[in-house]
């Protein structure tokens, strides 16, 4: 009869499972994924750099094309540009503050009929009617004390004898800050 080989049982020795081929394949797959990620990052940064170069080139080409197409500026276009700039400066003036200061000083006994601005000289010409000379002088004092107008000048005044209430018609020149 055949004998069976002797069986040795060693419970003291720790058994280490062998990782073998599956572990090696898993490690190789992780390395390949890391390399692919680094390569995609490198390609993305290269693509961004190329995109920036394309944008710069397109902007330079567009600028060159505009320069080629720009018509020669004649005296009419220069005059139009100056007029547009003057209008822009005039619109930027503090008109609301100036008109508000005048309206606050007018009162019930004074009617303003005409306002003519001269923004380049920082002047306003006012014309109107006052109920009487005292109302006109009071209006002038309020304008001078307002602080918005360093120069207040009564240019002319006269009483209309044909009108039964005899209002005082007047013309005033106002200067505001920034001009003389």
C-alpha positions in Angstrom: 0.0 0.0 0.0 1.0 3.5 -0.7 1.8 5.7 2.1 0.5 9.2 2.4 3.0 11.9 2.9 3.2 13.3 6.4 1.2 16.3 7.1 2.9 19.1 8.9 0.8 21.7 10.7 2.6 24.8 11.8 0.2 27.2 13.4 2.8 29.6 14.7 4.0 30.8 11.3 1.9 33.7 9.8 0.5 33.1 6.4 1.1 36.0 3.9 -1.1 35.9 1.0 0.8 36.3 -2.2 -0.4 39.3 -4.2 1.0 38.1 -7.4 -0.1 39.3 -10.8 -3.4 41.1 -9.9 -1.5 43.5 -7.6 1.2 44.1 -10.2 -1.4 44.9 -12.8 -3.3 47.2 -10.4 0.0 49.1 -9.6 0.8 49.4 -13.3 -2.7 50.8 -14.0 -2.3 53.4 -11.3 1.0 54.6 -12.7 -0.5 54.8 -16.2 -3.4 56.9 -14.9 -1.0 59.3 -13.1 1.0 59.7 -16.3 -2.2 60.3 -18.3 -3.3 63.0 -15.8 0.0 64.8 -16.0 0.0 64.7 -19.8 -3.5 66.1 -19.9 -2.5 69.0 -17.6 0.5 69.7 -19.8 -1.6 69.7 -23.0 -4.3 71.9 -21.4 -1.6 74.5 -20.4 -0.2 74.4 -23.9 -3.6 74.8 -25.4 -4.3 77.9 -23.2 -1.0 79.4 -24.2 -1.7 78.8 -27.9 -5.2 80.3 -27.4 -3.7 83.5 -25.9 -1.3 83.8 -28.8 -4.2 83.5 -31.3 -6.2 86.2 -29.4 -3.2 88.5 -29.4 -2.7 87.9 -33.1 -6.4 88.6 -33.9 -6.3 91.8 -31.9 -3.2 93.0 -33.7 -4.8 92.1 -37.0 -8.0 93.9 -36.2 -6.1 97.0 -35.0 -4.1 97.0 -38.2 -7.2 96.6 -40.3 -8.9 99.6 -38.5 -5.8 101.7 -39.1 -6.0 100.8 -42.8 -9.7 101.6 -43.1 -9.6 104.8 -41.0 -10.4 107.7 -43.2 -8.3 110.8 -43.2 -9.7 113.3 -40.8 -10.7 116.5 -42.5 -11.4 119.8 -40.9 -15.1 119.0 -40.6 -14.5 115.9 -38.5 -12.1 117.8 -36.3 -14.7 120.5 -35.8 -17.3 117.9 -35.0 -15.1 116.3 -32.4 -14.4 119.6 -30.7 -18.1 120.4 -30.7 -18.9 117.0 -29.2 -16.2 117.4 -26.5 -17.6 120.9 -25.6 -21.1 119.5 -25.3 -19.8 116.6 -23.2 -18.1 119.1 -20.8 -21.2 121.2 -20.6 -23.4 118.2 -19.8 -21.0 117.2 -17.0 -21.5 120.6 -15.2 -23.6 120.5 -12.0 -26.7 121.9 -13.6 -29.1 120.5 -11.0 -27.3 122.0 -8.1 -27.1 125.4 -9.8 -30.7 125.5 -10.9 -31.8 124.3 -7.4 -29.8 127.1 -5.7 -31.5 129.7 -8.0 -35.0 128.3 -7.4 -34.4 128.2 -3.6 -33.5 131.9 -3.6 -36.3 133.1 -5.9 -39.3 133.0 -3.5 -42.9 133.9 -4.3 -42.3 137.5 -5.2 -39.8 136.8 -8.0 -40.5 135.1 -11.3 -37.6 134.0 -13.5 -38.3 134.4 -17.2 -35.1 133.5 -18.9 -31.8 131.7 -18.0 -28.9 131.8 -20.4 -25.9 129.7 -19.5 -22.3 130.4 -20.6 -20.6 127.3 -19.3 -17.1 128.1 -20.8 -17.0 131.3 -18.6 -18.9 129.7 -15.7 -21.7 132.3 -16.0 -25.4 132.4 -16.0 -27.6 135.4 -17.2 -31.0 135.6 -15.5 -33.9 137.8 -16.4 -37.2 138.0 -14.6 -39.7 140.1 -12.7 -40.0 141.0 -9.1 -43.2 142.3 -7.4 -41.3 145.4 -6.2 -37.8 146.7 -5.7 -37.6 145.3 -2.1 -38.4 141.8 -3.5 -35.6 142.2 -6.1 -33.0 143.3 -3.5 -34.0 140.5 -1.2 -33.6 138.0 -4.1 -30.1 139.5 -4.8 -29.1 139.1 -1.1 -30.2 135.5 -1.0 -28.2 134.7 -4.2 -25.1 136.4 -2.7 -25.5 134.6 0.6 -26.2 131.2 -1.0 -22.5 130.3 -1.4 -23.0 128.7 -4.8 -22.4 132.0 -6.6 -19.3 134.0 -5.8 -20.3 136.7 -8.2 -23.8 138.2 -8.4 -24.2 141.3 -10.5 -27.4 143.3 -11.2 -26.9 144.3 -14.9 -30.1 146.3 -15.3 -33.6 146.8 -13.9 -36.6 149.0 -14.7 -40.2 149.4 -13.6 -42.8 148.8 -16.3 -45.1 151.9 -15.9 -47.7 150.4 -18.4 -48.4 147.5 -16.1 -50.9 148.4 -13.3 -48.9 146.3 -10.7 -45.7 147.9 -11.8 -43.3 144.9 -11.5 -39.5 145.5 -11.6 -38.0 143.7 -14.6 -34.4 142.8 -14.1 -31.3 141.2 -15.6 -28.7 139.5 -13.4 -25.3 137.9 -14.1 -24.2 135.0 -11.9 -20.8 133.5 -11.7 -20.3 130.1 -10.1 -17.1 128.4 -8.8 -14.3 127.7 -11.3 -14.7 130.8 -13.3 -14.3 134.5 -12.7 
